[in-house]
């Protein structure tokens, strides 16, 4: 069907759920390594403790994508999955900071990551479902906007609670500020997703009877597996090219997420042990740094469509990745904690593009009836780097980097530079001129 352009308010409503999703995800990525260290994990153990989550995500994402392609009920096609994932994620966020043992935290991370994927994966397909081609950069950029906003608040919340609301740390325990932040994240996650579910109505299939008949004919695990395997075999050329870029990009990001917080605490703040107040102060400052790159993402996402319209989506992404690589490489020579905020500016520019440009390019290459499954498969190339980091980075930390957390962050910057170079090989199949965020009529709920 020919999709009509949506107004600014309608795109806002359909994207608002990502605010909550990213609030929860930022808490996970920013503070889980410090929770693990508080519970006794060594630097070389941390990557393995993240392993169960990406393995689960690798299974969940294509399955959820395939299921959502074949779903139609009172809530629509994608919204049932947004809501289910939000409920499960909120429960995991409440339980996570109450863990008293390492195995409990690892198990809950497994559940949390899988649940976030249940909500997140269909949101990518949602943009392709709801928006015409000329508005897709705007749609993905709006998601980046909310991702930035959610991550700013989540990343900075422990610092705010400690320094402005005077929530004091407890020696040797998971910080009360981090505990309170996880509880807040549960409420924000569920509330934001509910907003999108209640304010946005999805387009039904062109022929509902034919859709239901086709769904019945392909029901079952075997049919779903065949569909996923055939989609992998028939992967569009642009998707294969973007896959290599994604692998390097997300390897770089996981190096940062796994070790940036501990690196700041140990290398910049000079913590003597993970049980000391100085360590907690370093982790909170690292959270503020993550809030900084998310704030830059929040602002930069508003101008990103206009930049892409002028430079093209491919060149825009190359420049942004180089900015992120430079930001992480600069951490090697920074000794003043305030300058870390400046280095995160480059990371924020890259993050805004990472969350939008690859998906905008990909959406134009996908058959409309299989957008969900292909978006799920595309997320393989986010999950695979996480698995590689989890399996191999413990050995790298022990034998090559000698448990130097700062060197791991710098390695992340090198991966982003490599990703930028590989992006030069990608062909944008649509090459549609992107729109900017111009003024629009007053919001209207659909």
C-alpha positions in Angstrom: 0.0 0.0 0.0 1.0 3.6 -0.5 1.8 5.0 2.9 0.9 8.6 3.5 3.5 10.9 5.1 3.1 11.2 8.9 3.2 14.4 10.9 6.0 15.2 13.4 3.7 14.3 16.3 2.8 11.0 14.9 6.5 10.1 14.3 7.2 11.3 17.9 4.5 9.0 19.3 5.5 5.9 17.4 9.2 6.4 18.4 8.7 7.4 22.1 8.9 3.8 23.3 12.6 3.8 22.4 13.1 6.3 25.2 12.2 3.7 27.7 14.1 0.9 25.9 17.3 2.9 25.8 16.9 3.9 29.5 17.0 0.3 30.4 19.7 -0.6 27.9 21.9 2.2 29.1 21.7 1.1 32.7 22.7 -2.4 31.5 25.6 -1.4 29.3 26.9 1.4 31.7 26.8 -0.3 35.1 26.7 -4.1 34.7 30.5 -4.5 34.6 30.8 -2.6 37.9 28.1 -4.7 39.4 30.0 -7.8 38.4 33.2 -6.4 39.9 31.3 -5.6 43.1 30.3 -9.2 43.3 33.8 -10.4 42.8 34.5 -10.7 39.1 38.0 -10.2 37.7 38.6 -8.2 34.5 39.2 -11.4 32.5 36.0 -12.9 33.7 33.8 -10.0 32.8 33.5 -10.8 29.0 32.4 -14.4 29.7 29.8 -13.1 32.1 28.2 -11.2 29.2 28.2 -14.3 26.9 24.7 -15.7 27.7 23.0 -12.5 26.8 24.2 -12.2 23.2 23.7 -15.9 22.5 20.1 -15.6 23.6 19.7 -12.4 21.5 21.0 -14.2 18.5 18.2 -16.7 18.8 15.5 -14.2 19.9 16.0 -11.5 17.2 15.2 -13.4 14.0 12.5 -15.5 15.7 10.7 -12.3 17.0 11.2 -10.7 13.6 9.7 -13.7 11.8 6.8 -13.9 14.3 6.0 -10.2 14.1 6.0 -10.4 10.3 3.2 -13.0 10.6 1.3 -11.4 13.5 -2.0 -9.5 13.3 -4.3 -9.1 16.2 -6.1 -6.3 18.2 -2.7 -4.7 19.2 -1.4 -4.9 15.6 1.8 -6.5 14.2 4.7 -5.1 16.2 3.1 -3.6 19.3 2.4 -7.0 21.0 6.1 -7.6 21.1 7.0 -4.1 22.3 4.7 -4.6 25.3 5.8 -8.2 26.2 9.4 -7.2 26.1 8.8 -4.1 28.2 7.0 -6.1 31.0 9.8 -8.7 31.2 12.6 -6.1 31.0 11.0 -4.1 33.8 10.9 -7.1 36.1 14.6 -7.9 35.4 15.6 -4.3 36.1 13.9 -4.4 39.5 15.7 -7.6 40.4 19.1 -6.9 39.0 20.6 -4.5 41.7 19.3 -6.8 44.5 21.6 -9.7 43.4 23.9 -11.1 46.1 25.9 -13.5 44.0 27.7 -13.4 40.7 25.7 -16.2 39.1 22.4 -14.4 40.0 23.5 -11.2 38.2 24.7 -13.2 35.1 21.4 -15.0 34.9 19.4 -11.8 35.2 21.5 -10.2 32.5 20.6 -13.1 30.3 16.9 -12.5 30.9 17.2 -8.7 30.7 19.1 -8.7 27.4 16.6 -11.2 25.8 13.7 -9.1 27.0 15.1 -5.9 25.7 15.6 -7.5 22.3 12.0 -8.6 22.2 11.0 -4.9 22.5 13.8 -3.4 20.4 13.9 -5.6 17.3 10.3 -4.9 16.1 10.8 -1.2 16.6 13.3 -1.2 13.6 10.7 -2.9 11.4 8.1 -0.5 12.7 9.7 2.5 10.9 9.7 0.6 7.6 6.0 -0.4 8.2 4.7 3.0 9.0 6.7 5.5 7.0 7.2 6.1 3.3 10.7 5.8 1.9 11.3 9.6 2.0 10.6 9.8 5.7 12.6 6.8 6.9 15.8 8.7 7.8 13.6 11.0 9.8 12.0 8.0 11.5 15.3 6.4 12.4 16.7 9.8 13.5 13.7 10.3 15.8 14.6 6.9 17.3 18.2 8.1 17.8 16.8 11.3 19.4 14.9 9.2 22.0 17.8 6.8 22.4 20.0 9.8 23.2 17.5 11.3 25.6 16.9 8.0 27.5 20.6 7.2 27.7 21.4 10.7 29.0 19.1 10.4 31.9 19.9 6.8 32.7 23.7 7.3 32.5 23.7 10.4 34.6 21.1 9.3 37.2 23.5 7.6 39.7 25.8 10.7 39.6 22.8 13.0 40.2 21.5 10.8 43.0 24.8 10.7 44.8 26.0 14.3 44.3 22.7 16.3 44.3 20.2 14.1 46.2 22.9 12.9 48.6 22.3 9.2 48.3 25.5 7.8 49.9 27.4 4.7 48.9 27.7 1.7 51.1 31.2 0.2 51.5 31.5 -3.1 49.6 27.9 -3.1 48.4 26.2 -2.3 45.1 25.7 1.5 45.3 22.2 2.6 46.5 22.3 5.2 43.7 22.7 2.5 41.1 20.0 0.4 42.8 17.6 3.3 42.7 18.5 4.0 39.1 17.5 0.4 38.1 14.2 0.7 39.9 13.5 4.0 38.0 14.5 2.3 34.8 11.9 -0.3 35.2 9.1 2.3 35.5 10.4 4.4 32.6 10.8 1.4 30.3 7.3 0.2 30.8 5.7 3.7 30.7 7.4 4.8 27.5 6.5 1.6 25.6 2.9 1.9 26.8 2.8 5.4 25.4 3.7 4.1 21.9 1.3 1.2 22.1 -1.6 3.3 23.2 -1.0 6.3 20.8 -0.1 4.6 17.5 -2.2 2.4 15.3 -0.6 0.1 12.8 -1.6 -0.4 9.2 -3.4 -3.7 8.6 -2.2 -6.1 5.9 -3.6 -5.1 2.4 -5.6 -8.4 2.4 -6.2 -9.6 5.9 -7.8 -12.9 4.7 -4.9 -13.7 2.5 -2.5 -12.8 5.2 -4.1 -15.1 7.7 -4.2 -17.9 5.2 -0.5 -17.5 4.4 0.2 -17.5 8.1 -1.6 -20.7 8.7 0.2 -22.3 5.8 3.6 -21.5 7.3 2.9 -22.2 11.0 5.3 -24.2 13.1 8.9 -24.3 14.2 10.1 -26.1 11.0 8.5 -23.5 8.7 9.9 -20.6 10.8 13.4 -22.2 10.6 13.1 -22.6 6.8 12.0 -19.0 6.5 14.9 -17.7 8.5 17.5 -19.9 6.6 16.1 -18.8 3.2 16.2 -15.2 4.3 19.9 -15.6 5.2 20.6 -17.2 1.9 18.8 -14.5 0.0 20.3 -11.6 1.9 20.4 -8.4 -0.2 23.8 -7.2 -1.4 23.6 -3.9 0.6 22.8 -5.9 3.7 25.9 -8.1 3.2 28.1 -5.1 2.8 26.6 -3.3 5.8 27.1 -6.5 7.9 30.9 -6.2 7.8 30.7 -2.6 8.9 28.4 -3.5 11.7 30.7 -6.2 13.0 33.6 -3.8 13.4 31.4 -1.0 14.7 29.9 -3.0 17.5 33.2 -4.7 18.4 34.4 -1.1 19.0 31.3 -0.3 21.0 31.5 -3.4 23.2 35.2 -2.7 24.0 34.0 0.7 25.3 30.9 -0.6 27.2 32.7 -3.5 28.8 35.7 -1.5 30.1 35.1 2.3 30.0 33.6 2.5 33.5 36.3 0.4 35.2 39.0 2.2 33.2 37.9 5.6 34.5 37.7 4.3 38.0 41.1 2.6 38.0 43.2 4.7 35.5 41.8 8.2 35.8 40.5 8.3 39.4 43.2 5.9 40.7 41.0 3.6 42.8 42.9 1.2 45.0 40.2 -1.5 45.0 36.7 -2.0 43.6 35.3 -1.7 47.2 36.6 1.9 47.7 34.5 5.1 47.5 37.0 6.3 44.9 36.0 3.4 42.7 32.3 4.3 43.1 33.1 7.9 42.2 34.9 6.8 39.1 32.0 4.6 38.0 29.6 7.5 38.5 31.8 9.8 36.5 31.9 7.2 33.7 28.1 7.2 33.8 28.2 10.9 33.4 30.5 10.5 30.4 28.0 8.0 28.9 25.4 10.6 29.5 27.5 13.1 27.6 27.8 11.0 24.5 24.1 10.3 24.7 23.3 14.0 25.0 25.4 14.7 21.9 23.4 11.9 20.2 20.2 13.5 21.4 21.1 16.9 19.8 22.9 15.6 16.7 20.0 13.3 15.8 17.9 16.4 15.0 20.3 17.7 12.4 21.5 14.3 11.1 18.7 14.0 8.4 19.8 17.4 6.9 23.4 16.4 6.9 22.5 13.1 5.2 20.5 15.0 2.6 23.6 17.0 1.7 26.4 14.5 2.0 24.5 11.2 1.3 23.9 8.5 3.9 27.1 6.6 3.2 29.5 9.5 3.5 27.6 10.8 6.5 28.1 7.5 8.3 31.8 7.4 7.4 32.4 10.9 8.9 30.5 10.0 12.0 32.3 6.8 12.6 35.6 8.6 12.3 34.5 11.1 14.9 33.7 8.2 17.3 37.0 6.5 16.7 38.9 9.7 17.4 37.0 10.1 20.6 37.9 6.7 22.0 41.5 6.9 20.7 41.9 10.2 22.6 41.2 8.5 25.9 44.7 7.1 25.8 46.2 10.6 26.4 43.6 12.0 28.8 44.4 12.4 32.4 41.9 15.1 33.4 38.4 13.6 34.0 36.7 16.7 32.5 38.4 16.1 29.2 36.7 12.7 29.0 33.5 14.6 28.4 35.0 16.2 25.3 36.2 12.8 24.0 32.6 11.6 24.4 31.4 14.2 21.9 32.9 12.3 19.0 31.3 9.1 20.4 27.9 10.7 20.6 28.1 11.9 16.9 29.0 8.3 15.9 26.3 6.8 18.1 23.5 9.0 16.5 24.6 7.7 13.0 25.0 4.1 14.1 21.5 4.0 15.3 20.0 5.4 12.1 22.1 5.4 8.9 22.7 1.7 8.5 19.0 1.0 9.1 17.9 3.7 6.7 20.1 2.3 4.0 19.0 -1.3 4.8 15.3 -0.5 4.8 15.4 0.5 1.1 16.9 -2.9 0.2 14.4 -5.1 1.9 11.2 -6.8 0.6 8.2 -5.2 2.5 6.8 -8.6 3.6 10.0 -9.7 5.2 11.2 -6.5 6.9 10.9 -7.9 10.4 12.9 -11.1 9.8 15.6 -9.2 7.9 15.9 -6.6 10.7 16.3 -9.5 13.1 19.0 -11.1 11.0 20.7 -7.8 10.7 21.0 -7.7 14.4 23.1 -10.9 14.2 25.9 -8.4 13.3 25.4 -6.7 16.6 25.2 -9.9 18.6 28.2 -11.6 16.9 30.7 -9.0 18.0 29.3 -9.2 21.6 29.9 -13.0 21.4 33.4 -12.5 20.0 34.2 -10.1 22.8 32.7 -12.4 25.4 34.6 -15.5 24.2 37.9 -14.0 23.1 38.4 -10.8 25.0 39.3 -12.5 28.3 42.3 -14.0 26.6 43.2 -10.7 25.0 43.0 -8.9 28.4 45.2 -11.5 30.0 47.8 -12.1 27.4 47.9 -9.0 25.2 46.6 -6.1 27.2 47.7 -7.3 30.6 44.3 -6.4 32.1 44.7 -2.8 31.1 41.2 -1.6 30.8 42.2 1.7 29.2 43.9 -0.2 26.4 40.7 -2.1 25.7 38.8 1.2 25.3 41.5 2.5 22.9 41.1 -0.7 20.9 37.5 0.1 20.6 38.4 3.4 18.8 40.6 1.5 16.3 37.6 -0.8 15.4 35.4 2.3 14.7 38.1 3.7 12.3 38.2 0.3 10.5 34.4 0.3 10.3 34.6 3.8 8.7 37.0 2.5 6.0 34.8 -0.5 5.2 31.8 1.8 4.9 33.3 3.2 1.7 32.5 -0.1 0.0 28.8 0.0 0.8 26.3 0.8 -1.9 23.1 2.7 -0.8 20.4 1.1 -2.9 17.9 3.9 -2.6 20.0 7.0 -2.5 16.9 9.0 -1.6 17.3 12.5 -0.5 16.6 12.6 3.3 14.4 15.2 5.0 15.3 17.5 7.8 13.3 18.1 11.0 11.3 21.1 9.7 8.3 22.5 11.5 5.2 20.3 11.4 1.5 20.6 12.4 0.5 20.0 16.0 0.8 16.4 17.2 -2.2 14.2 16.4 -2.6 10.8 18.0 -3.4 8.0 15.6 
